[in-house]
Amino acid sequence: MLAWTIYLSFAGALVEALLPKGRAGLARVVALVIALAGLLIAIAGFAAGAGQGRNTIIDVAWVPSMGIHYFLAADGISRVLVLLTGLAAVAGVLFSWNVDRRTNEFFAFFLALIGGVYGVFLSFDLFLLFVFYEIAIVPKYFLIAIWGSTRREYAAMKLALYSFVGSAMVLIALLAAYASSGSHSTSLVDLANAGLSTHFQMWAFPLTFVGFGILAGMWPFHTWAPTGHVAAPTAASMLLAGVVMKLGAYGCLRVAMGLFPHGMDPWGFTFFGVGSWRDVFAILAVIGIVYGALVALVQTDFKFVIGYSSVSHMGFVLLGLMTLNQIGLTGAVLQMYSHGVIAGLLFAIVGRMVYDRTHTRQFGELEQMHLLRRLPFAAWAFVIAGIASMGLPGFSGFIAELQVLVGSWHATPWWTVAAGIGIVVGVAYTWRALQKAFFTDIRPTAEDHPKTGWSDLGAITWPEVTAFSLLTGASLIVGVYPRLLLDTIEPAVKTFLAGGAQ
């Protein structure tokens, strides 16, 4: 059933590409129908597989001479991320309802990206996963380069180059693993059981983890993320933060850690207290958490605040992975879901509700506009999204970050202490952005804003309200009843810890 999320998305992209120009309304409806169908299938697949192990969806020979199969399957981790993708797709279409330039092409690239993401999360053949991973890169470039804003060509090229460099690193390790395994199979399960030597895994693991970690926004390879987020149109920002960065984190978990678990073994010596690749990447994750938060605290561009906030919150995902215990890994997967929903919502509020109406993201200018009075829904929407981003109880981020912190405490307590600093700074930059954008004490004068500057910014539309309600509800439901996802994630994490990719 879940395979239809892939097929429908690519079919929808083809239909959008063939639609005649000038039919913007039809292009929007087609995109919304396809996205809704994908979400409904994702919900049905999630409900049907709740509490179960890995289910094979389809497994047929694709390139028999090389042992490559069209092998789609889903476990608890995949189901949660497919559900997240469905939510992001529907919300992205609704928040893009105002796109009126080359609308059919915009949604063609949008749905192609969504199809690639679905494919990555459902692939259990290494070659197939890599193909879908690469497919997702191409639409990202065009969405930013054509429909983006600030330095869009630079941002699109930077994102593409970072992505392809990471992909090249991954490809080297994967080809070496295939050649060294002797299994004549590209199945993740077969390769995990191939008995690759510890020496091989010691260099293959960091190469693969960094390759995927680049797309996950891992410090110091994160610089594409804020630049790409700021330049991207609203829907592309939502997808970058909501699901594309999760492709990198998912690859770190499923491929790097699943195929090369001994790559995290101790080196046999320590260097300034660091004795394994696990320590190295945990430290990079902690630096990313604190660094992203501190940089967000001093930004003057509203969207850059959310961009660096995204880097900081993705650090919790990578830190959870490096705990190598059940509670930490479970928290990492839950944080993927939570960050996808909340970051997507924040980018939508800043990009669609504020920037598209005011045509500025600079706090110095927004402070003069008194947006609480002129855009009250956007102001209170950001209050809710900001609270969720800070990880307050009642939202999904609270239980996700709490599990990561508990897991990291069990692994190495100082990781938790350092990550806690990032949480505190996160509260500061969120309230600073809230005050400067919406609750400023500055009162505009006639000189600051002539009558033309005080023109009506336009009412919040029904697609925006609907998408806001969808994402907020998705965070609240999990925050109030986390077992909804944890009962699906935990069995998959137990199996992963017991047997790698199996």
Secondary structure, DSSP 8 states (H G I E B T S, - for coil): -THHHHHHHHHHHHHHHHS-TT-HHHHHHHHHHHHHHHHHHHHHHHHHHTT---EEEEEEEEEGGGTEEEEEEE-HHHHHHHHHHHHHHHHHHHHTTT--SSHHHHHHHHHHHHHHHHHHHHB-BHHHHHHHHHHHHHHHHHHHHHH--TTHHHHHHHHHHHHHHHHHHHHHHHHHHHHHH-S---BHHHHHTS---HHHHHHHHHHHHHHHHHHTT-TTS-THHHHHHHHS-HHHHHHIIIIIHHHHHHHIIIIIIHH-GGGGS--SS-BTTB-SHHHHHHHHHHHHHHHHHHHHHT-SBHHHHHHHHHHHHHHHHHHHHHH-SHHHHHHHHHHHHHHHHHHHHHHHIIIIIIIHHHS--BHHHHTTT-HHHH-HHHHHHHHHHHHHHHT-TTSHHHHHHHHHHHHHHHH-HHHHHHHHHHHHHHHHHHHHHHHHHTS------TTTS-GGGGS------HHHHHHHHHHHHHHHHHHH-THHHHHHHHHHHHHHHHHTT-
